[in-house]
Amino acid sequence: IRFPVTAVRVFAGRNSVGVRGIRMVEGDELISMAVLHHVDVESPDAHAYLKHATAMRRAAGDDEVDLPVSEDGDEGEAAALSPERIAELGGAEEFLLTVSADGMGKRSSAYDYRVMGRGNQGVAAHDLSRGIKLAASFPIEDADQIMAVTDGGQLIRFPVDTVRIASRSTRGVRLIRLNDGETVVAVVRIQDASDEEEGDIDDGEIIENGEAPAASSDEAAADDSGSDESGADDA
């Protein structure tokens, strides 16, 4: 969920319970919080910018980026933006990295997360229709590197700019290959790391709504074969 910091009132005592930030269902746990820069943009403008940015990335050679998700779950109506407005939104754009416990991850534009009132349930940040938990979510910069650790003792370090940009409702691409029963337990951001730009990211396709594209035998063995369900509930 994304809401203005002014929606959280100031309390006199530090031991106060406070107010509700996000409404959770049974079994949910809060795993992260981050501060984003406020940008004065309405949903139609944000959606129009995301469609433009997607088209630009495709023109640059990334043919597998996906369109942003509208509030109705489809491409929806987008506003007409001037070149000046596009440049303004592009200069202020921030990205969030989300990584699930099965080693899948993606970068998503902060414009894909609309501002709403505090205490709501929020919007879907990652496709978890296979029953996998989210391991991490936080803002990142292009110059950053990411380090991920599994409960089996594996560690991988890779540049952020090698992670595909995708809509918030997808699973993304594989960031780390896991052994049977292994899960990602920690993901950290290494800021402005320009050395050691090695990574083993598999340049796979975006996986939406739990539907995976045709995979190699190794990748098929890495993914579980459970039935897929579309993630209808917001999280």
ROSE-779892 format. One line per 3 residues: number of its first residue (from 1); their letters; for each residue x, y, z of C-alpha. Coordinates in nm, 4 decimals. Layout:
REM ROSE-779892
NUM) A) X Y Z; ...;
END
This chain:
REM ROSE-779892
1) IRF) 0.0000 0.0000 0.0000; 0.1151 0.3542 -0.0760; -0.0203 0.6498 0.1216;
4) PVT) 0.0984 1.0001 0.2233; 0.3091 1.0198 0.5369; 0.0787 1.3033 0.6507;
7) AVR) -0.1957 1.0396 0.6901; -0.0062 0.9099 0.9950; -0.0667 1.1492 1.2787;
10) VFA) 0.2032 1.2457 1.5273; 0.1674 1.0840 1.8697; 0.2874 1.2299 2.1958;
13) GRN) 0.4371 0.9061 2.3276; 0.6813 0.6695 2.1569; 0.5097 0.3653 2.3163;
16) SVG) 0.1769 0.4377 2.1457; 0.0214 0.1634 1.9327; -0.0291 0.4149 1.6511;
19) VRG) -0.2716 0.3898 1.3596; -0.3285 0.1189 1.0986; -0.1115 0.1524 0.7887;
22) IRM) -0.2395 -0.1483 0.5913; -0.5291 -0.3858 0.6490; -0.4096 -0.7466 0.6412;
25) VEG) -0.5926 -1.0757 0.6085; -0.5274 -1.3788 0.8263; -0.1764 -1.5145 0.7743;
28) DEL) -0.0320 -1.1899 0.6341; 0.2792 -1.0331 0.7849; 0.4366 -0.6930 0.7205;
31) ISM) 0.7886 -0.7484 0.5802; 0.9073 -0.4024 0.4740; 0.8414 -0.0294 0.4628;
34) AVL) 1.0065 0.2387 0.2502; 0.9819 0.6124 0.1875; 0.9233 0.7315 -0.1693;
37) HHV) 0.9416 1.0850 -0.3067; 0.5962 1.2267 -0.3664; 0.5084 1.3018 -0.7290;
40) DVE) 0.1874 1.4913 -0.8058; 0.0371 1.2608 -1.0696; -0.3130 1.1196 -1.1186;
43) SPD) -0.3734 0.7572 -1.2184; -0.4571 0.8292 -1.5885; -0.1337 1.0286 -1.6268;
46) AHA) 0.0685 0.7611 -1.4480; -0.0804 0.4894 -1.6691; -0.0113 0.6936 -1.9837;
49) YLK) 0.3504 0.7447 -1.8785; 0.3958 0.3736 -1.8055; 0.2606 0.2827 -2.1509;
52) HAT) 0.4982 0.5333 -2.3097; 0.7953 0.4029 -2.1096; 0.7063 0.0450 -2.2065;
55) AMR) 0.6945 0.1398 -2.5736; 1.0321 0.3112 -2.5455; 1.1907 0.0038 -2.3844;
58) RAA) 1.0497 -0.2178 -2.6594; 1.1898 0.0194 -2.9211; 1.5262 -0.0079 -2.7470;
61) GDD) 1.5245 -0.3840 -2.7949; 1.3473 -0.5296 -2.4920; 1.0539 -0.6982 -2.6640;
64) EVD) 0.9322 -0.8827 -2.3568; 0.8420 -0.5965 -2.1262; 0.4734 -0.6021 -2.0358;
67) LPV) 0.2124 -0.3310 -2.0232; 0.1239 -0.1777 -1.6863; -0.1856 -0.2887 -1.5004;
70) SED) -0.4697 -0.0390 -1.4751; -0.6929 -0.0100 -1.1713; -0.9509 -0.2255 -1.3496;
73) GDE) -0.6988 -0.4992 -1.4245; -0.6634 -0.4237 -1.7980; -0.4797 -0.1701 -2.0053;
76) GEA) -0.7535 0.0872 -1.9449; -0.7759 0.4441 -2.0702; -0.4632 0.6558 -2.0682;
79) AAL) -0.4313 1.0329 -2.0802; -0.2446 1.2211 -2.3523; 0.0830 1.3565 -2.2143;
82) SPE) 0.2999 1.6327 -2.3542; 0.6721 1.5635 -2.4129; 0.7477 1.8008 -2.1249;
85) RIA) 0.5220 1.6057 -1.8860; 0.6744 1.2765 -1.9980; 1.0238 1.4135 -1.9319;
88) ELG) 0.9128 1.5430 -1.5902; 0.7658 1.2081 -1.4848; 1.0645 1.0208 -1.6234;
91) GAE) 1.3057 1.2320 -1.4223; 1.1129 1.1675 -1.0996; 1.0468 0.7959 -1.1578;
94) EFL) 1.1465 0.5495 -0.8861; 1.1556 0.1697 -0.9000; 1.0740 -0.1037 -0.6497;
97) LTV) 1.2378 -0.4457 -0.6483; 1.0222 -0.7373 -0.5352; 1.1659 -1.0856 -0.4804;
100) SAD) 0.9686 -1.3960 -0.3867; 1.0913 -1.6872 -0.1790; 1.1231 -1.9070 -0.4909;
103) GMG) 1.3881 -1.6785 -0.6414; 1.1698 -1.4861 -0.8864; 1.1909 -1.1080 -0.8999;
106) KRS) 1.1351 -0.7902 -1.1002; 1.1628 -0.4137 -1.0982; 0.8367 -0.2166 -1.1083;
109) SAY) 0.7794 0.1560 -1.1471; 0.6520 0.3331 -0.8368; 0.3890 0.4915 -1.0650;
112) DYR) 0.2339 0.1438 -1.0881; 0.1381 0.1752 -0.7188; -0.1314 0.4396 -0.6874;
115) VMG) -0.1622 0.6546 -0.3765; -0.4621 0.5626 -0.1606; -0.5950 0.6150 0.1875;
118) RGN) -0.4120 0.4690 0.4859; -0.5648 0.1514 0.6285; -0.6759 -0.0053 0.2988;
121) QGV) -0.5754 -0.3530 0.1820; -0.3577 -0.2153 -0.0987; -0.2808 -0.3546 -0.4449;
124) AAH) -0.1040 -0.6679 -0.5669; 0.2742 -0.6198 -0.5669; 0.3716 -0.9660 -0.6964;
127) DLS) 0.2006 -1.2710 -0.8422; 0.1886 -1.5175 -0.5530; -0.0762 -1.7479 -0.7028;
130) RGI) 0.1495 -2.0507 -0.6520; 0.1381 -2.0042 -0.2762; 0.4918 -1.8651 -0.2566;
133) KLA) 0.5657 -1.5931 -0.0009; 0.7244 -1.2587 -0.0806; 1.0809 -1.2384 0.0536;
136) ASF) 1.1643 -0.8689 0.0024; 1.0445 -0.5409 -0.1460; 1.2296 -0.2079 -0.1442;
139) PIE) 1.3271 0.0885 -0.3678; 1.6402 0.0543 -0.5793; 1.8570 0.2593 -0.8175;
142) DAD) 2.0091 0.1515 -1.1491; 2.3633 0.1712 -1.0078; 2.2829 -0.0612 -0.7142;
145) QIM) 2.3648 -0.4274 -0.6778; 2.1528 -0.6899 -0.5035; 2.2658 -0.9719 -0.2759;
148) AVT) 2.0277 -1.2608 -0.2099; 2.0795 -1.5445 0.0388; 1.8969 -1.8773 0.0674;
151) DGG) 1.8335 -2.1022 0.3649; 2.0564 -2.3580 0.1932; 2.3595 -2.1321 0.2172;
154) QLI) 2.3654 -2.0065 -0.1422; 2.4467 -1.6407 -0.2064; 2.4206 -1.4499 -0.5320;
157) RFP) 2.5198 -1.0919 -0.6129; 2.4085 -0.9178 -0.9327; 2.3532 -0.5666 -1.0739;
160) VDT) 2.0036 -0.4227 -1.0454; 2.0007 -0.3092 -1.4074; 2.0041 -0.6731 -1.5217;
163) VRI) 1.6638 -0.7336 -1.3576; 1.3741 -0.6927 -1.6003; 1.1301 -0.4037 -1.5536;
166) ASR) 0.7783 -0.5456 -1.5384; 0.4310 -0.4681 -1.4149; 0.3658 -0.5140 -1.0436;
169) STR) 0.1265 -0.8082 -1.0955; 0.3808 -1.0451 -1.2564; 0.6249 -1.2961 -1.1068;
172) GVR) 0.9163 -1.1510 -1.3017; 1.2273 -1.3477 -1.3978; 1.4428 -1.6002 -1.2168;
175) LIR) 1.7118 -1.4310 -1.0090; 1.8582 -1.7393 -0.8408; 1.8202 -2.1121 -0.9047;
178) LND) 1.7235 -2.3057 -0.5947; 1.7601 -2.6658 -0.4889; 1.4563 -2.8684 -0.3858;
181) GET) 1.3026 -2.7289 -0.0670; 1.5316 -2.4235 -0.0669; 1.3948 -2.0696 -0.0307;
184) VVA) 1.5273 -1.7143 -0.0399; 1.5471 -1.5794 0.3155; 1.7179 -1.2405 0.2749;
187) VVR) 1.7679 -0.9811 0.0010; 1.9747 -0.6656 0.0540; 2.0617 -0.3609 -0.1546;
190) IQD) 2.4263 -0.2642 -0.2116; 2.4213 0.1028 -0.3076; 2.6313 0.2460 -0.5905;
193) ASD) 2.8389 -0.0683 -0.6338; 3.0330 -0.0288 -0.9591; 3.2787 -0.3145 -0.9170;
196) EEE) 3.2212 -0.6891 -0.9605; 2.9320 -0.6671 -1.2022; 2.8894 -1.0392 -1.2395;
199) GDI) 2.5547 -1.2131 -1.2199; 2.3854 -1.5347 -1.3184; 2.0438 -1.4007 -1.4062;
202) DDG) 1.8632 -1.6231 -1.6499; 1.7160 -1.3900 -1.9127; 1.3811 -1.5649 -1.8946;
205) EII) 1.0394 -1.4389 -1.9904; 0.7970 -1.2539 -1.7701; 0.5663 -1.4986 -1.5920;
208) ENG) 0.2151 -1.3617 -1.5438; -0.0716 -1.4968 -1.3351; 0.1198 -1.8118 -1.2505;
211) EAP) 0.1506 -1.9166 -1.6176; 0.5099 -1.9990 -1.7089; 0.6354 -2.0076 -2.0708;
214) AAS) 0.7992 -2.3161 -2.2149; 1.1089 -2.3804 -2.0051; 1.4241 -2.5807 -2.0406;
217) SDE) 1.4486 -2.9143 -1.8622; 1.6639 -2.7567 -1.5901; 1.4190 -2.4737 -1.5311;
220) AAA) 1.1237 -2.7101 -1.5367; 1.2895 -2.9146 -1.2638; 1.3516 -2.6019 -1.0589;
223) DDS) 0.9877 -2.4877 -1.0635; 0.7191 -2.6767 -0.8757; 0.4423 -2.8336 -1.0812;
226) GSD) 0.1487 -2.7307 -0.8673; -0.1713 -2.6034 -1.0283; -0.1887 -2.2301 -1.1048;
229) ESG) -0.4635 -1.9963 -0.9989; -0.5087 -1.6356 -1.1008; -0.4390 -1.3963 -0.8143;
232) ADD) -0.7717 -1.2130 -0.7815; -0.7207 -1.0669 -0.4367; -0.5151 -0.7580 -0.3788;
235) A) -0.2259 -0.7954 -0.1369;
END
